[in-house]
Amino acid sequence: MNPLLQAKDVNIFYGDKQAVQNVDLDVHTGTVNALIGPSGCGKTTFLRAINRMHDLTPGARVTGQILLDGEDIYAPGVDPVAMRRRVGMVFQKPNPFPTMSVFDNVVAGLKLAGMRNRDQLMAVAERSLRGAALWEEVKERLNTPATGLSGGQQQRLCIARALAVDPEILLMDEPTSALDPSSTAKIEELMTELKKVTTIIIVTHNMHQAARVSDTTSFFLVGDLVEHGPTDRLFQSPRDERTEAYVTGRFG
Amino acid sequence: MSDPARRLPTRASMSSGSDRVFQYLILALASVIVLVFVVSLYLLGVDSWPALRQFGVDFFTTRTWNPVSGTFGAAAMITGTLVTSFVALIISVPLAIASALFVAEYAPRWLANPVGYLIELLAAIPSVVYGLWALFVIAPVLSRWEQGYFASPEKIAIYTACKNIWDQDRTTLQCFFVPSAFDGRGLALAIIILTVMILPYTASVARDVIRLVPADQREAMYALGATKWEVISRAILPYARAGIMGGVILALGRALGETLAVAMVIGDSQDIIKSIFGGASTMASVIANQFGDAQETLHRSSVVTLGFILFFVSVAVNLLARVIIQRLTPKGVK
């Protein structure tokens, strides 16, 4: 089976400074893939290249190819706006739109895509909120401000918002770093469910989280992808001594 | 029993004498501000009393302002103040938001900073300079257009018809846009100059709050597949709306109280507004134009009462602004 996402010789620069070099990586449909490594290793920078977020940063530059379903998302002529609809993103801190209701937050992406039919929107909203394990908690308060929810609920709302547009890949940038342990546990549990409907790439600074939720793990160090493999194998018998040093807690 | 010497020092022993002196000094200085507010309110009240006793509610609802007969009603000036301020606000807010968006979101940095600086510089120009500029630059243009109104017989006919209507002390929608004065001065010129004068207030506040919208709000919208304009209209402006509203209210406060430039250009007519291209007056412009000549107690007191009303309008606008801003502020982003 062809990989859903293929990175080929990806280099990322901020001005003259290179943040990621020569990364090759395959991600398969229906898996959870963790990117781990110490702060500043380039894992978040690499993640943000997958939905062309670097287009928004003046001076940032990406070379190489990132193929989504065999199509290079950096090829000339690709519309980044349309491309981003195929790739969802969940951020470090919950970031619901504070002036919108719970419902409007979930359907924000659908409205951008031009869906106006209230029943249709409602159906997708329910499906997405169920998908994010939030429906039971918010079904009575869909029209109240999203900011009335707890931090953990807000983050699941952001997951529902990303799911609503039915993305092929869901990027998660340390999605639990701002949450308490019980909210973190809920979201980790959710990821196992989510890979039935989408494919997840998660950046985490927490090795235990990577070990718990992911199928494959990629270890980054100062912009290099040092090692990539099945999570169990990478943690139990790392092939590179730098990986071994990191996963056994000798640095980072 | 614990050793007394080992107890934590008490509050009294912590604060030294100089701390206390400073505390009283600060208290005294802060009280001065409150005192000035109370005293000016009191003096305005005392000086307004003769006019308010004489005319009562009629002062607010009637529009005869006649120092010769000693009859004073402020309806025309109150209307003048509200019309000039709100119309200028309605014109300037979209311009201000557009310029703020240009500076904060679209312009490259080498252009954004000078443009932003120039807009702020507009706020530093003295009123009287605006007034002169309006009289020497814009008034002639308006005047030429107004006089051109007599170029054709049809237009003269329209003017004559409107003149009849105005003389019956009323106006129509059509006549509202027919010039009744021909030197360029009047309501329209006052609105134009106010629009320019209040623009920098809204623009610079809006620019700052737009720049403060968190990056993850923008990125969340981009990540859902939004274009730049969709990010601005659906994520940035809603998030910034309370702050922008603050800038709008600041501008409104400025417009309501603006005196000199308006007094120079508005044509100083105490009649109720019948044409946008005709003389009018605002509370502030009447105070500026008449206070020096007001010898009669009642006239003087009526002018002071205008100041009293203006004072309350400003306070009310500020209170309203607080309520609006509080309601619009996004809360509880975790």
Interface residues (C-beta under 8 A of the other chain):
Chain A: N51 M53 L56 V81 A82 R84 R85 V87 G88 M89 F91 Q92 K93 P94 N95 P96 F97 P98 T99 M100 A108 G109 L112 A113 P145 T147 G148 L149 S150 G151 Q154 C158 R161 A162 V165 A178
Chain B: P214 D216 Q217 R218 E219 A220 M221 Y222 A223 L224 G225 A226 T227 E230 R234 A235 P238 Y239 R241 P330 K331 G332 V333 K334
